[in-house]
Amino acid sequence: MREVIRLLVLAVITFGITAAVVLSSNRILDAEPRQGTEEAALPEGRYPQRVSEGPNIARIAAPSPQEWRGLQGFPSQTAVDFRVPVNALNAQLQLDLESHLVEGGDGLLRLFINDTQRDAIVLPPGRRLHQLTYNIAAADLAAGHVRVRLEDNGTSNSGSICPTNATNLGAVVQLLPESGLALTLNEPPTDAQTAALLASQPMSIGTQPEPVPAVWASQWLSRQGLATTLVSGEGAEVSIRPAPATEALAMDEKLLVVSGTQGLEDLARLRGATLPDSYRQPWPLSVAALTSDLATHTFRGSTRWSIGYKLADLPEGRAMEALALKFRLGQLQGENLWTLRVLLNGNLIYAQNYPGNGGEMEVNVPVDPALQQAVNNLTVTLVDNTPNQSICRAGPEAVAQLLPSTVFTPAADPVDDLQSIVRELAAQDAVQVQQAGNLDAATLAEAEGLLELIMPLSLKPQFGGEAARMTVTVGNGQTLPQLIGEQVQAGRQVALVTKGAASSSGSLQVRRLADPAAMPPLDQHQAGLVFTW
């Protein structure tokens, strides 16, 4: 018996000494390389050589490089869209990422290009620079943009059994402003084309010497995915001229001059700006025209789909009247139920429980036109009511997919002046755009927001010559009252559009005026749009 006890004690001592030596060795081996590579780039030899210069090469920087963009915590995801001109033959994505992961953590970064996974990268502890390069074929450029999606997952909680959000926040992956897309064009760009391609994002548009055409161009381009900003003094990259010219795009020293509607269309084409999908589809309108979130959701508890739209971007400018939802659902455990909730601009318009059977589910939801504004958000929430019974207080995973066969149907008639004016505008091919009086920078910026909310993108602007049937005049509280009085006396239809009293960015006040005395009071520098026809 004594021999057995002696052997057991010897075994325990030997195991303890061996374990201590191994752990100590690992700490030393683990610490040394990190001290020398804390800020160094990881070797990325498996990537192609980066394209830098050439007569047919143009490089587009990542959108809004002044903003922080990336991933925070585990799990997390983000997406970046690069607009691509139609004359691009192929492209090379050049990403510079910096990862920072706490000691004891481990993570995995996945990279998708146009929803196809192109890479998976292990995130080591410490701060590391990852320089990633991917060649992109012409077929992947056909949509006019390249979408890059980053997803990460992992743990920073040193292996706790039930991780929480708080213990998984020790991870950051930042997309650095040096990232960009190198394009190979089918021919060397001209000086003006190069300036259009390489202009910063947001693109700075000068308001002089033609402020209203600049305001129109800024909202028209930004709504098609090309971020812009208005500049009243020096620093503008682009000048908008309303009159057509021999060269729609030309250079005036370092300034890109865009002339006429043809110049605007050429600029949009070169920068890959595209109309929303809702302009290419009739009623009934597929949900795919308003959201790309149609992949299967895997979740615990609840999931949601957020569908945003502008009234002016819907076919024929008509508001919605009904939503025919179609889902593909997984089966819930036992007798548990699905709960479906639909909100429109924060208003609950539908709530109902449904059996937890799997398969396809169809639900018709009335959408009240009276609740719709210039800018709208429809939120669809699906709740799995299965109780949480695991040791981590997390229920089982559920799956649900919003199907593209989900459709919206239109309202028969407008219910207010906003819907009436938008429908009238959508029926026109062009609109006369003019200015009343001198407008300061703040008024021009406010007028841009008004135009963005109410004008269909299909309308072509006219800045002179033969007048279109409808005219929109940009003015303020000093100049618009006289104009309204003159137009009412001339027997024309008149509508005034101003910023609404509500805090919502989609709030507009639209009034048709048959009597100038009914005009609401305006501050001297408050912007307004007057529509006459």
CORRA-V67270 format. One record per backbone hydrogen bond with DSSP energy under -1.0 kcal/mol. NH is the residue of the N-H (numbers start at 0). CO is the residue of the C=O. If there is no record, write none. Layout:
nh = {NH & NH}
co = {CO & CO}
This chain:
nh = {4 & 5 & 6 & 7 & 8 & 9 & 10 & 11 & 12 & 13 & 14 & 15 & 16 & 17 & 18 & 19 & 20 & 21 & 22 & 23 & 24 & 25 & 26 & 27 & 28 & 29 & 30 & 31 & 34 & 36 & 41 & 46 & 56 & 57 & 59 & 61 & 66 & 70 & 72 & 73 & 75 & 77 & 79 & 81 & 83 & 87 & 88 & 89 & 90 & 91 & 92 & 93 & 94 & 96 & 97 & 98 & 99 & 100 & 101 & 104 & 105 & 106 & 107 & 108 & 109 & 110 & 111 & 112 & 113 & 115 & 117 & 118 & 120 & 122 & 125 & 127 & 128 & 129 & 131 & 133 & 135 & 139 & 140 & 143 & 145 & 147 & 148 & 149 & 150 & 151 & 152 & 154 & 167 & 171 & 172 & 173 & 174 & 175 & 178 & 179 & 180 & 181 & 182 & 183 & 184 & 185 & 193 & 194 & 195 & 196 & 197 & 202 & 204 & 205 & 206 & 213 & 214 & 215 & 216 & 217 & 218 & 219 & 220 & 221 & 222 & 223 & 224 & 225 & 228 & 230 & 236 & 237 & 238 & 240 & 249 & 251 & 254 & 255 & 256 & 257 & 258 & 259 & 262 & 263 & 264 & 265 & 266 & 267 & 268 & 269 & 270 & 271 & 272 & 273 & 278 & 279 & 284 & 286 & 288 & 289 & 290 & 293 & 296 & 298 & 301 & 302 & 304 & 306 & 308 & 310 & 312 & 313 & 316 & 317 & 320 & 321 & 322 & 323 & 324 & 326 & 327 & 328 & 329 & 331 & 335 & 337 & 338 & 339 & 340 & 341 & 342 & 343 & 344 & 346 & 348 & 349 & 351 & 353 & 358 & 360 & 362 & 364 & 366 & 370 & 371 & 373 & 375 & 377 & 378 & 379 & 380 & 381 & 382 & 383 & 384 & 392 & 397 & 399 & 400 & 402 & 405 & 406 & 407 & 408 & 410 & 419 & 420 & 421 & 422 & 423 & 424 & 425 & 427 & 430 & 431 & 432 & 433 & 435 & 443 & 444 & 445 & 446 & 447 & 448 & 449 & 450 & 451 & 452 & 453 & 454 & 458 & 459 & 461 & 470 & 471 & 472 & 473 & 474 & 477 & 479 & 482 & 483 & 484 & 485 & 486 & 487 & 488 & 489 & 490 & 491 & 494 & 495 & 496 & 497 & 499 & 506 & 508 & 510 & 512 & 517 & 518 & 525 & 527 & 528 & 529 & 530 & 531 & 532}
co = {0 & 1 & 2 & 3 & 4 & 5 & 6 & 7 & 8 & 9 & 10 & 11 & 12 & 13 & 14 & 15 & 16 & 17 & 18 & 19 & 20 & 21 & 22 & 23 & 24 & 25 & 26 & 27 & 30 & 32 & 128 & 43 & 53 & 182 & 180 & 178 & 63 & 172 & 170 & 167 & 151 & 149 & 147 & 145 & 143 & 84 & 183 & 183 & 135 & 181 & 133 & 179 & 131 & 129 & 173 & 127 & 171 & 125 & 169 & 101 & 154 & 122 & 152 & 120 & 150 & 118 & 148 & 115 & 146 & 112 & 110 & 110 & 108 & 106 & 100 & 98 & 39 & 96 & 94 & 92 & 90 & 136 & 137 & 140 & 81 & 79 & 111 & 77 & 109 & 75 & 107 & 105 & 164 & 99 & 70 & 97 & 68 & 95 & 175 & 93 & 59 & 91 & 57 & 89 & 55 & 86 & 189 & 190 & 191 & 192 & 193 & 226 & 228 & 237 & 230 & 209 & 210 & 211 & 212 & 213 & 214 & 215 & 216 & 217 & 218 & 220 & 221 & 220 & 202 & 204 & 203 & 203 & 255 & 257 & 256 & 254 & 251 & 236 & 249 & 238 & 247 & 240 & 258 & 259 & 260 & 261 & 262 & 263 & 264 & 265 & 266 & 268 & 267 & 223 & 275 & 276 & 407 & 405 & 285 & 286 & 286 & 291 & 399 & 397 & 299 & 381 & 379 & 377 & 375 & 373 & 309 & 310 & 313 & 314 & 408 & 408 & 364 & 406 & 362 & 360 & 400 & 358 & 398 & 355 & 332 & 353 & 382 & 351 & 380 & 349 & 378 & 346 & 376 & 343 & 341 & 341 & 339 & 337 & 328 & 326 & 324 & 322 & 320 & 367 & 368 & 505 & 308 & 306 & 342 & 304 & 340 & 302 & 338 & 300 & 336 & 389 & 298 & 296 & 327 & 325 & 402 & 323 & 284 & 321 & 318 & 415 & 416 & 417 & 418 & 419 & 420 & 421 & 424 & 459 & 469 & 461 & 471 & 473 & 439 & 440 & 441 & 442 & 443 & 444 & 445 & 446 & 447 & 448 & 449 & 450 & 455 & 428 & 430 & 531 & 431 & 529 & 433 & 527 & 523 & 475 & 478 & 479 & 480 & 481 & 482 & 483 & 484 & 485 & 487 & 486 & 530 & 510 & 528 & 508 & 506 & 503 & 497 & 495 & 493 & 514 & 515 & 522 & 474 & 496 & 472 & 494 & 470 & 492}
